[in-house]
Amino acid sequence: MKNRIRLSEIFAIGALLAISGALRAQTPESGDPGHEQTAPTSSSPFNFDTKNIQFSGFGTLGMIYTHDKEVRYIRPSTNHPGHENPDLGPDTVLGVQANVTLGSHAALVLQAISRESTLGSYKPRASLAFLSYAFTPNVTVRAGRLRTPFFMLSESIDINYANPWIRPPSEIYSMFPFSELNGVDLLLTFGGIGGFDVELHPYYGTSDLPIYQDGKGHLKNVRGLNITATSGHLTLFAGYGQTDFSLKWRGQDLQTLSQYLRQPIVLNGNDILRDLSGSDGKGSFGVAGIQWDDGKWLFIGEYNRLRANRYAHRAHAWELTAGRRFGEFMPYVTLASHTEDRPITTKRVALAMAIPGVAEQLNEAVDAFLASRNLSQSSATLGLRWDFYKNTAFKLEFAHTRIHNRSWGSFFPENPNDPPATLNQRMWKRSINTLGVSVDVTF
């Protein structure tokens, strides 16, 4: 399937830019995308005035080149696997945002973004749409469509200008690719605790995720708590959450595998299929992170862990980034790894009678399906950021990635319909070099 930007998608992106420019011209100052603005003082807790609307936006024009002609880089469960090389799909994004203050306590945030989806479309979607109410300067409740708070840098995951990299390390940030949380959260801030300013962030809600080839993921009863502590240049972060979830794959690979596993000769075929796709999953996730930024040196470290009873593998991941600013330039290096702790299923095909080669071929097909959902890999990235203009940054990254055994990592085969044994041999333990270039802006 081709990964091309159609004319309608170009018009949609252009319309977003035109609307954002026209609306911004009506206001003297634009806000910071991804964050609420301070509401002006008013005698009423709810008070609407067109002067209290602030518009802002962000965008990235990025491409990635994969040196290996047999595979393509993807952001798993984020963009559509394509054939173009270089590919604009993984990193190019455009967003516009409106921050509306409704009085001394209330505010409304609306954000729309356009980026390639798993279905290959650039159709804009509402990424933020929530109402906030500050009961006190230290207690704020928000309700509506929020950002999923599963990672340390979740709030800026689409605003690439705010981050050092072209994209956050996929070893971490592709682990749980749900991007929007439909629900409610609470922001509680405390000062002067051991020299730290502390924010408690409990949340609850649901989330949906379209999956390549018409599949769908759904989270329900998502509940968790994040804690952020800041002191000077140092930020510490920790979070934990739980969810019930469904993950329904509808691709040709699962349909073909299902046909074979449901044959009467396969004794445990339905048991294996129940592990691969369905609607009664339970999972938990934890994260710990640290960041130091004194204006000269930048250090970022993050560790994530995912546990699931089915449909997704158990895994842990980490990344470390170090950068040094020299005026407008910042070279940086990132090391990252994603490790599978347990596959989606550990069951092996059992036959009612021994037929030479059949069980082996079926297990190869199961292994290929599991590998395509396994993100395990290790990478080393050398990058350079150049802030050559106000609110504009140029970035260049070279990455060397080693896919782990029984995994596809952050890559997709050029010919995904090859026999399972061929795919397993081609993808597992493969070393791949990529070159990425981007221009990030905020406006």
N, C-alpha and C positions, 0 to 999 in steps of 0.2 A: 504494500500500500504506500502511496506516495505521501510525502510530508510537505505539501506546498501551500503557500499562503495564497488563497484565492482572492479574486478582485473584491468580493463582498467583504472579506476579512480586512483587506487594505482600507476599504471605505470605512469600516467600523473603527479601525484604529485611527484613521484620519479624523473621523467625526469626534472621537474622544479628545484628540488634541485641539481641534477647533473649538469645541465646547469649553474645554478647560481654559483656553486662552481668552475666549470671550468673557467667561465668568470671572476670571481672575482680573481682567481689566476693570471690572466694576468695583473691586475692593483694593484699597491701598496697600495691603500687606497680606501675604499668604501664610498659612500655618504650616506646621511640621507634619508631613504625612505619617499616618500610623499612630498618632498620639492626639489626645484631646487637647483643646486649647482652654486657657483660663477664662472663665466667664466674667463679663463685666459686672460691676456692682449695679443692683437694681432693687427697687423697693418691693418687687414681687418675685417669688421664686420662679415663675414662668412668665417670660416677657420676650416676645419676638420682635425683632427689628432687622431689616435687611442689612444694616450696617454691622450687624453681629454675625454675618456669614463670612467665613474665610475659606478660600479655595487654594488648593495646592496639588502637586502631582509629582510623579517620579517615573523614570523609565530607564530601560537598558536595551541597547542594541548590541547583541553579543553573538558570537559564532564559535563553534568548536570543531576542530579538525582531528580526525582519528587516523593515525598512520596505518592502521591495520585495515585492509580492504574487506575483510570477511566479517567485521563487526562494526557497530555504530554505538556511540555513547548516547545514553538516555538518562533522564531523571526518573527513576522507577515510579510508576503510578502518578506521574506529573505531566509528562509530555508524550507525544505519539512517536513510536519507533518509525524512523524514516530511512530513506535511501540516500539523502543528500549528504555530501561531504565536501566542504564544510557544511555544518548544519546550524541554522538560526533558531531552531525550535527550543532547545533546552533552556536558553538564557534570555531570549528577547521578551520583554514585558513592558507594558504601559499601564499606569494607574493614575486616576484622578480622585480627589477627595474633597468633601465639603465638611467643615466644622461649623456647626450652628450653635451659638450660645442662646439659651432660652431664658436667661435671667441670672440671678446670683448663684443658683445651685444646679441648674439643669443644662444639659448640652446634648446635641445630636450629632453623630458622626456617620457619614455616608461615604463609602469608597467603592469604586468599580475598577476592575483590572481586566486587561486583555492579555492573555498569554496562551500559548498552544496547550490544548487539553490532551488527554489520553485518546480522544477521538479525532484529533488532528484539526480541531476548530479553534479559531481565535475570537469566537463570540464573547463579547464582554460579559462579565458576571459580577454580581454584588458580592464583594469580599468582606465588607464591613457595613453594618447597618444597625446601630445600637443607640439607645438612649441612656445617658448617665445622670445620676443625681447624687450630689455631694451633701450628705447630711451634716458633716463637719469637714474642716480642711483635711482631716485624717481618715474619714470614712466615706467611701464612694461605692455605690452599687451601679452596675451596668447590666442591661438586658437587651437581647436582640441577637444579631449575628456578630460574633466576636472572632478574634483570631484564636486558633487552638493553641493553648499555652503549654505544649508538650516539651519545648526545648528552651534553652537559656536565651536564644536570640529569636524566639518566635515572632515577636512584635515587628521585627524588621526583615523577616525572611524574604519578602518580595522587594524590599527597598534596598537594592544591591549597593547603592551609593553609601549607605550607612554601615556596610560591612567591608572588611579588607579584601575579601575574595571576589572573584567573578560570581561564584555561587557558594553557599554554605557547603561544607564537606558532605558529600552524599552518603558516606559511611554512617554519619549521624542523622542527617536531616531527611534521608529517604526511609529511615527505619519505620516511621509512623507518618505517612504522607498526607493525612487528613489536614486540611488547611483552615476550615471554618468550623466554629462551634456555635450552634444555635441554642442559646440558653442564657444563663445569668452568672455573674461573678461578683466578687466583693473585693475591694482594695482597701486594706487597713494598713496605715503607716504609723511607725513609732520612731521617735528620735532618741539619740543618746543612750543606746543600749550597748554598753561596752565600747563606746566610741563609734558605733555603727548606726546608720539609719536603716530600719528594717521595714519591709513590706510583706504582709501576709496576703496571699491571693488564692482563696478557695473558689471553686467553679463547679458548675453542673450544666449538662446539656446533652445534645445529640449532634451527630455529624454524618455527612454523606460523601462518598467518593466514587466518581465514575472510573471504571477500570478498562484498560485496553481490551478491545473486542467485546464491547457491550456488557461487561461485568459490572458489578456494583458492590461497594462496601458500605456498611452502615454501623455507626456506633450509637448505642443508647445507654442511658444511665451513666454517662461519663461524669465521674466525680473525682476531684483531686485537690491538692493543696500545693502551692509553690511558695517558697520563701526566698526573698532577695535581701541581702545585707550589703550596704555600701559604706565605705569609709575612704574619703579622699579618692585616690586613683584605683582603689581595689573594690571589686564587686564579687560577691560570693552568691551562688545560686543552688537551690536544691528543690526537687519536686517529686511528687508521687501521685499516681492516679490509677483508677480501675475503671473498667468498662465491660458491658455486654456488647457483643458485636456479631454481625453476619458478614460473610465474605463469599460472594457467589461469582465464581469464574464462569464465563460463557464462551470462551474462546474455542477455536477448532481443536486445539490440542486436548482440552479436557473432554470435548464431545467424542473425539476418536478414542481416547483412553477409556471413556465410560462404556462405549460399545463393546470393547474387548473384555473389560473387567466384569461386565454383567452377563457374560456367557456362562451357561450352566456348569461348564468344566472348571470355572474359577470359584473356589470355595469361599474365599474371603473378599471378593471384589467389592461388594457393597460396603463392607466395613472400611476398606481403604478409601472409597469415594466419600464416605461420611466424614473422614478426616480432612479431605481436601477442600470441600466446598459445602456451605450450609449456613444455618441461621441461629445456632445456639452456642456461639463461642463466648469465652470469658477470657479477659486478659488484664494484665497490669503492666505499668511502665514506671520507671524511675530515672531520674536525671540528677547529675551533680556537675556544677560548672564553676570556673574561676576566670576572672579577667582583670588584667592590670594595664592601665593606659595612662601614662604620665605626659603625653604629648610628644614624647621622643620614642620610648619603647612601648611595644604592644605585645602582650602575651594573652593567649586565650586557650583554655583547656576545658574539655567537656567529655563526660562519660554518660552513656545511656544503656539501659537494660530493658528488654521487652520479654514478657512471659505470656504465653497463650496456650490454651488447652487443645486447640485445633485451628485449622485454616491458615495459620501463620507460624513461621518457625520461631523458636526461642533464640534470642541472640543478645549479644552485648557489643558495644562499639565505643570508640574513643577517638578524639582528635586533639592535637597540640599545634598551635600556631605561634610563631614568633616573628615580629617585624620591627624594623628600625627606620625612623623617619629622618630623611636628609632634605630639609626644606620641603619642596613639592613632591619629592619622591619617597617611596617606602618599599624597599625590597622585603619579602617575607618568605617563610618556608612553613609548610604544613605537612605533618605526618598524621595519618589516619588509618584506622583498621575497623572492620566489621567482621565479627566471628559468630558463626552459627553454633549455638549450644545444643539444640535438638531440632531435627527436621520436622516438617509438618506432620509426617507420619513415619513410624519406624516399622510398619508392617511390610512383609514381603509376600509376594503372590504365592498362594498355595493352590495346587491343582488336584482335582478329584482322581486323576490318573497321571502317571508319568509319561509325558510325551517329550522326546528329546528337543531341546532348544526353545520350547514354547514359554516356559516359566522365565528363562533368561531374557527373551525378547520383551515379555511383558514388564519385567522388572527394569529393563533399560528404558522403557517408555515412562514408567513411574519415576525413575531417577531423572529423566529429562524434564518432566513436569516440575518436580521438586527443585531442580537446579535453576529453572527459569524464575522461580519465586525466591530464590536464595540470593541475598545481596552481599555475601561474604567476599571481601577483598581487602587488600592493603594498598596504600598509595603514598607517594612522596611528591609534593608539589612545590615548585619554585615559582614565585610570582613577583610582579612589580606593579605598584600603583603609582600613577602620576596625576596629581590634582592640578591640571594645567589651566583650569579656568574656574571661576566662581561656581560652586555647586555642580561641578563636572569633573569626572575622573576617568582616566584611561587605565585599563588593566590588561596585563599580559601574564598568562600562566602556562607553564609546562608541567605536565604530570606524568609520572610513571606508575602504572597500576598493575598489580599482580592479582588476578582472580584466584580465589581459593578453590580447593577441590569440591566437586559437586555443586558448583555455583556458576551463575552468569554475571554476578556482580552488577555494576552499573552499565552493562552493555547488552546489546541485542544482536543476534546473528543476522547477517545479510540475507541468508536463506533459511528462515525459521521452519520451513516445511521439509527440510532434510530429515532422513531417518533418525530416530532417537539416538542410536549408537553413534552416528556421525556427529550429531550435535554435542553429545557428551564428550567425544574425543576432541572436538574443535574448541569448545568453550572452557572446559575445566582446566585450571592451572595455566591460563594464558596470560602472557605479559603484553601490555598495551601502552603505547605512548599517545598522549593527546596534547594539542596546543589550543588554548583558548584566548580570545581577544574580545574586549567589551568596552563600551563607553556608557557610563552611568551618569544620570542627571537627576536633580530634584528642582522643582520650580513652583 
